[in-house]
Structure formats: structure tokens, C-alpha cells
Amino acid sequence: MFAALSAESRVRIVQLLASDVFCVGALSRLTGISAGAVSQHLRVMKSAGLVEPQRRGYFIHYRLAPGAGRLISAALKSVIKPKRETRPCEARKRSAGARRT
């Protein structure tokens, strides 16, 4: 998940797909990167389960996969969520002991 969103261009593509369905050409124009680069970014995001292709005639349109927003949110929360400290840090113990004397 994080590797798929590690490139700024991919984050921008996800932002665009969160609001609408786009073909590679439209994403290329909106992001200012080549259609080939957009295709490669979409391939990475598809393998991560973030986007889904939909064939419409000759063109393939991409949309944000159902639940992709929840996946991204859960992944971020798992990283940002502070863990409860089970033991005091040794440095804190020493500094607290030094203050008492």
C-alpha cells in the first residue's frame, strides 16, 4: 500500500479518481505526465488493490476500487496510532532518578 502511494504522481491520480472515472489520456492531461507513465502508475496501484479498470469500447477507464479509501485510512492509522508504553524508557528512569537526588 505504502509503496503504491510513495510517488507524488500516484497520490495525485488517487485524488482524481476519488472524484470521477478517467481514461489514461485524461489522467495524463490532468497530471501533466505522459500516458505511458500514467499507465505504469496505474499498474502499480492496480496490483495494490487501489484502482480498478473498466473497459468502455476501445478505452479502459479507471476508478478508485471500492474500499480503497478505507484501506488507505486503516494503513495510515496503523502507522500513526501511538502504542501504549508498557515499560518506562531507561533514559526516562535515569533522568527521573537524577532529579530526585
Backbone torsions as a table, in degrees:
resi	resn	phi	psi	omega
1	MET	NA	-49.5	-177.6
2	PHE	-69.0	-35.2	177.4
3	ALA	-64.8	-37.9	180.0
4	ALA	-67.0	-27.5	-179.1
5	LEU	-105.5	13.8	-176.6
6	SER	-75.9	-19.4	179.4
7	ALA	-96.6	134.8	-179.7
8	GLU	-58.1	-36.2	179.6
9	SER	-63.1	-38.1	179.4
10	ARG	-67.9	-38.3	177.9
11	VAL	-63.1	-42.5	178.5
12	ARG	-62.8	-41.6	178.5
13	ILE	-63.0	-42.9	178.1
14	VAL	-61.4	-41.6	178.3
15	GLN	-60.5	-42.2	179.2
16	LEU	-66.8	-43.8	-178.2
17	LEU	-70.4	-18.2	177.1
18	ALA	-69.0	-20.7	-177.3
19	SER	-106.3	-18.6	-175.8
20	ASP	-164.4	177.5	176.2
21	VAL	-104.3	134.3	-177.1
22	PHE	-136.3	151.0	170.7
23	CYS	-88.0	170.6	-178.3
24	VAL	-60.0	-41.4	-179.5
25	GLY	-61.1	-43.6	179.5
26	ALA	-66.4	-42.1	178.0
27	LEU	-63.2	-36.9	178.4
28	SER	-62.8	-46.6	179.4
29	ARG	-64.3	-42.1	-176.5
30	LEU	-70.9	-31.7	-178.1
31	THR	-95.9	-18.7	-179.0
32	GLY	78.2	18.9	175.9
33	ILE	-115.5	161.5	-175.0
34	SER	-65.7	155.1	179.4
35	ALA	-61.6	-36.3	177.9
36	GLY	-62.6	-41.9	178.9
37	ALA	-67.0	-40.2	177.8
38	VAL	-61.0	-43.5	179.7
39	SER	-60.0	-42.4	178.9
40	GLN	-66.3	-40.9	177.1
41	HIS	-61.9	-42.8	179.6
42	LEU	-64.6	-35.8	177.9
43	ARG	-62.4	-43.5	178.6
44	VAL	-63.8	-44.8	-178.3
45	MET	-70.1	-31.3	176.5
46	LYS	-66.4	-42.9	-180.0
47	SER	-67.8	-22.2	176.6
48	ALA	-87.6	-4.2	179.2
49	GLY	81.8	19.3	-177.7
50	LEU	-91.2	-30.6	-178.6
51	VAL	-129.1	157.8	177.9
52	GLU	-130.8	136.8	176.5
53	PRO	-85.6	150.1	174.9
54	GLN	-136.7	119.3	178.9
55	ARG	-77.2	130.3	175.8
56	ARG	-131.2	93.4	-176.9
57	GLY	66.8	-123.8	179.9
58	TYR	-81.8	-14.6	-172.5
59	PHE	-106.4	153.8	173.6
60	ILE	-110.8	124.5	177.3
61	HIS	-103.9	150.4	-178.9
62	TYR	-118.5	145.1	175.8
63	ARG	-135.8	161.5	175.2
64	LEU	-68.6	133.2	-179.0
65	ALA	-65.6	144.6	176.2
66	PRO	-58.0	132.2	179.8
67	GLY	84.4	-1.1	-179.6
68	ALA	-63.2	-39.2	178.5
69	GLY	-61.5	-41.2	177.4
70	ARG	-66.4	-38.8	178.3
71	LEU	-62.2	-45.7	-179.9
72	ILE	-64.1	-45.6	-179.7
73	SER	-62.3	-44.7	179.6
74	ALA	-64.4	-39.1	178.9
75	ALA	-64.0	-43.4	179.1
76	LEU	-66.3	-41.7	179.6
77	LYS	-63.8	-35.2	179.9
78	SER	-67.8	-27.3	179.1
79	VAL	-84.9	-40.9	-174.4
80	ILE	-82.3	-26.9	-176.5
81	LYS	-58.5	119.5	179.7
82	PRO	-71.8	139.6	177.7
83	LYS	-88.0	147.7	177.2
84	ARG	-72.4	135.9	-179.3
85	GLU	-80.4	124.9	-179.0
86	THR	-92.3	-31.1	178.0
87	ARG	-130.1	141.7	176.3
88	PRO	-64.6	146.8	178.2
89	CYS	-64.7	140.7	179.6
90	GLU	-59.4	-38.4	179.6
91	ALA	-64.9	-38.2	178.7
92	ARG	-66.9	-39.3	178.3
93	LYS	-60.6	-45.6	-178.1
94	ARG	-66.2	-42.1	-179.2
95	SER	-68.7	-34.8	177.7
96	ALA	-68.0	-39.4	178.3
97	GLY	-67.0	-35.0	-179.8
98	ALA	-69.6	-32.7	179.6
99	ARG	-70.2	-30.2	-176.7
100	ARG	-72.5	-25.8	-177.0
101	THR	-83.3	NA	NA
